[in-house]
Amino acid sequence: MATFTIDGKEIEAVPGKDVLKAALDQGIYIPHYCYHPGLSAPANCRMCLVEIEAGGRRGLMPACTAMPAEGMVVETQTEVVKQSQNAVMEFLLINHPLDCPVCDQAGECDLQDYSYTYGPDRSRFHEQKSVQPKKDIGKHVLLYSDRCIRCTRCIRFCDEVSGTSELGYFNRGVHNEVDVFPGERLDNRLSGNTVDICPVGALLDKDFLFKQRVWFLKGVDTICPGCSTGCNIRADINRERIYRLVPRENLEVNDYWMCDDGRHGWGYVHSDDRLLFPLTGGGEEPDLVLWTAALERVAEGFEKVREAYGEGAIAGIASGHLTNEENFLFGRLVKDVLKGTQVALRSKVRSEGDVVFKSGFTIHADKSPNTRGAREVLEGLGLSVVDASEVWKGIREGRIKALYCLGGDPLEAVSEPEQDALGALVFLVVQDILANDLTRLADVVLPGAAFAEKEGTFTNFAGRVQQIRPAFDPPGDARADWEVLRDVANVLDGGFEYASIQEVMGGLAERVRAFEGIDAVGAQGCALATAQTAEA
């Protein structure tokens, strides 16, 4: 294999990998603006110019398009390279406004950082600056044109990834600008990624605008719960609140992107309708009770149904919004403690089907993050997993007298026929995160935790098991769902001796073949579990 040298370090050339990527992989940083690993490289910003000697010639070349060759010598720290970087920065800052104190990008701005590291310490431009307008260009995106450095990342994203091509490059010279085409709006369902990849503060997220300074935010690596794709994301939080979700690179799942549905779909976590305490009694004004009282009421209700109607009169509805570990405990509760043989799994699939973009990025129609995992867990325990319609039928026919229902879906809705069926139950337990029509019908309501408040694993549509991590504690007296299920089982003499989510995963891996060899990473771990289940 061919070898070449960067700053005196000999490197093997990898076919298709440019000098910039090769340098970054070796920990040699070359500044860049227009380059992004998920997009084509136009080499228009000239910030990545390096000095290259090859074939007896030496000169400056853009590292993002230069391909390594045998014997090539690359220098990133020569005086001519530094002068070039200084000149590029001076040029970019000629008309750039000095509004860092009010810019959302401050603190994570490449222009700000590069100005300090590679730019001049003063400006020689004393003429009138060219001022361009601020524009509302889409449902989620604002454009502050005077901050734009014309890297064209956003244009290339819309051309190459979303395939929607709403953005273009207009005018010439000092008047050139990025904008939407006449009559167009940047309303494709991946539009928020243009904000992520903008290296300056030109493209802004309306929902995040002026909400937080980024240096106050703590990032927690987790998984988007918006659909079965399982995009790897970072939840940025401060003082027990989410302020934004942004994608993390995972080339085998979501590349560098996430959809706007998931990016903006977390508001329910801080909803006024969050369930904060256990409730009993049902109706519009249920009684707030302590956990001990709620658990005793659950045990009492199920025992009475078993005594009066037999064990087959109790059914359960699992949830594709709860983790593998939680569905494992629920399956064991139904099978080993309540002695049931059948569990329903409510599906939530949009009629539009999967939405596939030009790059292959897919928004899946299945809006539950763990449908596949829940089914694999429950079937692996020997339970029959049926559609929820079978449960409603059993209730109407009088075969099912008690129901334990898991929620977790912020958009869960119960139809009028379903509400009528539930009214025929002798006993209903609902474990959920938001007050809704279902919780108002319940005899006991057990408050669970949202995705950002607990740890565990989801299995995406392809069978990849990935870990979610807690960003903060559940509100009020709500608990992680695995803890609730463990305590419910134990008050019914189930003997669930699990002290941590890791122990639950250990039990899951022992009992369900699809999860053999998968070890949950601890809360302090830095890598997501990425093992494939057996079928994948």
N, C-alpha and C positions, 0 to 999 in steps of 0.2 A: 504493500500500500504506500502511496506517495506521502512524503512528509514535508512540512514547511515549518518556518520559525516565526513566532510572535514574541517580540521583546526578549529575544534570546532563548525562548523556550520552544523546544522541538515538539511538534504536534502532528499526529496522523490526520491526514485529510480524509474527511468523510464525504462520499459523493452526495451532491446536492446541498451541502452545508456551506454557507458563505463564511467569509473571514470574520464578520461581526459575530455570528452565532458561535463559531468555533472559539473565538476569544472569550465570549461570555461564559461558555461552558467550562473554560479553563480558569475562570475567576479573574480574567483580565477585562476590565470595564472600558468600553469605548462609548462615549456619549452619543446619543441618537435621538431624533424626534420622529421622522417619518417612518422609520422601521418599526414594525410590530410582527412578532413571530406568526401570527395568524393571518397576515395579509401579505399582498405582493409588496415588493420593495422598489419604489420609484426613484430613490436616491436624489430627492429634490431638496432636502434640508441642508445637506452638505456638512452636517455636524459630525458625521462619523468618518470624515476624511482621515486616512492614515497614509504613511509613507511606505510604499511598496517597491521592492527591488526584485525584478524577475526578467529573465532573458536579456540581461545586460542593460536594462533600462530601470530608471528610478524616478518615482514621482508620486504625487498625491492621488489617491483613488478612494472612492466611497467603499467602506468596508462592507456595507449591506448588500452590494452587488458583486464585489470582487470574489471570485472563486479560487480557492487554494490550488496551487500547482507545485509539482516537485521542485524543491530547492527555493521556493519563494521566501523572501525575507520581509516581514512586516514589522514596522516600528510605530508605536502608538504614542511615544513620549518625546519625539524629536522637537527641536525648536520650531521648525516649519509647521509641524502639526499643531503645536500650541498657538502659533500665530494665526493659523487658519481658524481654529476654534474661537479665538478671541474676536476675529473679524466677523465670523458668523453671528456671534452673540451681540456684537455692537449693532450689526445690521438689523437683527430681529427686534432689538429694543428701541429702535429709532421712533416708532410710532406707538409702541406699547404703553398703555396707561400705567401710571404708578398707583395702582389701586389694590395692592396686596392686602392692606388692612381690612378690606371689605369683600375680598374675593374668596369664594368657597374653596377654591383650589389651593389656597395658601396653606403651606405645611406639607403638601404632597405634589407640588408643582415642579415639573422638570425645568421650566424656564427660570423659576426662582432659584432652584438649586444650582443649575448650570451657570446662572449669572454670577453666583458667588464663587464657583469652582473654576469656571473656564472663561468668564467674561472680563471686560475692562472694569476698572474701579470708578469710572466716570463716563459721562456721555459728552461727545463733541457736537451733538446735534442740538442747536439752540433755536431752530426755526419752529414755525407752527406745526403741531402734530396733526396728522390726518385722523379725524375722529369718525368712526363708523357706528351704525345704530345698534341698539339692542332689539332683538326680535323674538316673538313667540312663534316657534316653527313647528310645534307638535304638541300632542296631548301631555307629554311628560317633559319636554325639552325646551329650554331657552337658548338663544344664540346671542352671545355678547361679541359682536364682530370685531371690535377694536382690540380684543385680546388674542385673536386668532393669529397663528404663525404660519398658516397655509401648509401644514404638514400633509394634508389630504387623507389622514387616517379615516375620518368619518365618511368621506366620499367613497373610499375603497371598501369600507365595511358594507355600505349600502349596495355597492355594485357586486361585491364578491361573496359576502356572507348572507345577508338577508335577501339579496337579489331584487330589491325594490327600487333602487336608484333614484331616490328622491332628491339627493344633494348633488350640486355641481359647483364648478369653479367659474366665477364670472368676472368680467372687466380685466383691465391690464394695469401694470405698473403699480403705483402706490394705491390705486383704487381697486385692485383685485380683492375678491372676497369669496368665501364659501357661503352658499345660500341654498334654499330649496328652489326647485324649478317653479316657474309661475303656475299658480293654481294647485300646487302640491303642498302636502303637510308631512312632516316626519312622524308618521303615525304607524309605522310597521311595528310588529310585536316584539322586536328586538331593539327598539330605538335607544333604550337606556345604555346599551353597550357603547354607543358613540360618546356618551359622557365619560364612561370608564376609560376609554382609550385616548380621549383628548389629553395631550400632555400639558395643557395649560387650562385656564378657566374660561375658555370660549363657549363650550357646551356645558349646560348646567341642568341638573335634575330639579324640577319644580318642587317636588316633595321634600327635598333636602335643603333647598335654598335658604340660607341664613339661619339654619336650625342649630348647627353645632360647629365648633372649631375642631378640625380633625385630630389635633393633638390631645383633645380631651377624650377621644374615643378609644375603646378597647376592642380589638378584633377577636372574634371567636370563630374558629373553623368548624363548619357544620354542613348540613345538607338541606337543600331547598325542599320544603314539603308540598310544593305546588302541583306536582304531577309525578308520574312514574319514571321520568327521565333520571331524577336524582342528581341534579346539578350540584357540583361542589361550590359552596359559597362561603363568604365571611360575613358574619353578623357584627356590625359595628354598634357598640352600645355605650351608654354613659348613664350612671345613676339609675340602674335597673330599667332602662328603656332602650328599645331598638331605635336607631335613627336611619339606618339604611342596610340593605343587603347588597353585596357585590359578588361577582363570580370569582372563583379561584380556578386556576388551570388544572384540568384533568383531561388529557387528550383522548382517553378511552371512554369518557362519559359526555362531557360538555365542551371540550376544547377550552376556549377562554371566555365563554359567553354564558348568559342566562337570559330568559325571556322576561318581558315586562310584567307578565302575569305573576310570576314568582317574586320579582323584584319589589313589586308594590302590593303584594297580597298578604302582608303580615300584620296589618292594622288591628285585626281581631285580638292579637296578643294583649293589647292594652285597652280593649273594649270595656265600656261601662257595664256590659252584660256578662263580664267574667263571673264565674261561680267562685265565691271566696270561702264559703263554709258549707259543711254538710247540711242537707235539708231533709226534713221528713214531713209527711202529711199531704204533700201535693197541693194543687190548686194555685191560685194567684198569690196567696199569702202563706207560704209554707213556714214551718218552724225551723229556726236556726238551732242546730244542736252540736254538741261536741262529737269528736270522732268515735269515742267509746259508745256513746248512745246510738249513733248512726250504724255502727257495725253490729251492735246487739240487735237493732231493729232488722237489719239484713238477715242475720242468722235466724231470728224468730220467724220472719216472714217465709223464708225458704223451708224451714222445718215444718211449719204448719201446712204448707202446700204438699210436701212429701208425705206427711202423715195422712192427709185427707185424700190425695189423688195419686200418690205413687211417684217414684223418681222420674218417670217418663214425662211428667207434666211440667217439667222445668226445661226451658230452652235458653240459648244464649245467642247474642248477635255480636260478633267480633268486629274489629275496625282496621281498615287499611291505613288509617291515620295514626295508629299506635305502633310502637316498635315491635320487632321480632320477639324481644324478651317479654314484653307485656302480653302479646298474643300467646306466647308459650305458657305464661302463668294462667291466662284466661282459659286456654285449652285444658290445662291440668285441673283447674278449678271445676270446669264443667264436667269433665270426664271422671276424674278421680274423687272429687268431693261431692258434687251434685249428682254424679252418676248418670249424666246425660250422654247421648251418643251422636247428637246432631247439633251443629252450630251453623248459623247463617253468616254470610259476609255481604254487607251492602255494597253494591257497586256504584261508582260515580263516573260514568263515561259520557263525555260530551258527544252529541250527535254529529258535530262537524268532523269527527275523526282526528287522526294525527295531522298536525300541520308541519310540513317539511319545507325547509328553506333551501336556497340555492346551494349552500355549503354542506347540506345534509343535516344541519342542526334541526332537531325535532322537538316540538311541543306535543307531548302525548295526550291523547284524548282521555286516558285514565287519570283522573285528578286526585287520586290517592297515592301517596308516596310509597306505600308498602303493601299493595294488594297482593303482589306475588309472594312476598315474604310471609304475610299472614296466612295465605292458603297453604304454603309449603309447611309452615309450622303446625297448623291445625291438622292437616292430612297426615303429616309425619307422626302425630300423636295417636293416629287411628280414628280420628273423628270424621264424620261425614259432613262436608262443607256444602251447604245448599244456598240457594238464592233466598233473600229475605221474604220473597212472596210465599215461600213454603211455611215460614213462621206465621205470617198473617193468616194463611189458610188454616194452620193448626189451631190458632187462637179462635178463629171464627167457628171451627168445628168442635171446639170445646176440649180438644186433646191437650192443649198447652194452657196452663193456668198461671204460670209465673215466668217472668222473662228478666234476664240480666243483659242490658244493652250497653255496649261501649260506643262512645261518640268520638270526639276529637276533630270532626270536620266542621270548620267554622261556618260553612254554608249548608249544613244539614237541614233538610226540610222534611216534615212528616205530612203526607197527604191526608185529606179528610177521611178517606176510607181506612187508612192506617190508624188514624186517631180513633175512629169508631171501633176498630178491632182491638186496640189497646185498652179501650174502656171496658172490655169484657174480661180482662185479666183480674185475677185475685191479688196478684202482687207484682209490682214492677220496680226494678232497680235500674237507674240510669247513671252512668259514669261519664262525665263530659266536662267541657271547659267553658261553655257559654249557656246562659239561660235561653231556652227555646220551647217550642210546643211540646217536645218530647219530655223535657225535664218537668214541665208543668203538669204532666200526667203521672209522674212517678210518685211512688210511695216513699222512696228514698233516693236522694240525689247525692252522689259522691263527686266532689270537685277534683278534677285531674289537672295535668300540666300541659302547656303548649310545647311545641318542638324546641323552643329556645330555653326551656326551663328544666330539661332533663337530659339524661344520656341514654344511649342504646344504639340499635342499628336498624336501618331500613334496607330492604332489598329492592333494587330498581327493576324495571321491566326486563332487563337482560340477565338478571340473576346476580348482579354485583352487590355484595353486602358492604354497606358503608356506615360509618359511625356519625351520629349526631352528638353534640356536646352542649352542656348547659351554659348559658350566658349569664343567668341570674336565677334566683329562687322563684318558685311559683308565688303568686300573690295571696294575701290573706292566709287562710288555713288550708289552701289547696296543697295536694301532694303529687309527686310523680306517680303515674298510674301503676307502675310495677309495685310500688310500696302499698298502694291501696289494695291491689289484687292479692298480694301476699297476706295482708292483714284480714281481708275478707275470708280467704281460705282458712286462716288460722283460727278465726272466731267460729268457724264451722268444723274445727278439729282436723284441718287438712295437714298440719305439720310441715308447712313450707318454711324451711330454715335457711332463707336467703338473706344475707346481710348486705349485699351489694349487687349492682347490676352485672358485675363481672361474674359473680357466682351464678346468677341466673343464666348468663350466656354459657357458662360451663355446663349447667344442667341441660340447656337446649342442645348444645353440641353433642352431648352424650346420648340423648334420646331421639334426636331427629337427624336422619342420615344426611339430609341436604346441607346440614351445618357442621358436619364432621370436619375437624381440623381448623375451624374458625375460632380464633381467640379474640375476645373483645379487648381493645386497647383501653387502658385506664384513663381516667379523666385528665391525668397529667401527660398522657402520650401525645406525640406530635404527628403521628401518621394515622390516616384513616384506614380501617379494615377494608381491604379490597379483594378479598377472596371471592371466587365465583362459587355459587351453589352447584350441587352435583349435576343438575340438568343443563346448566348454561354451557 
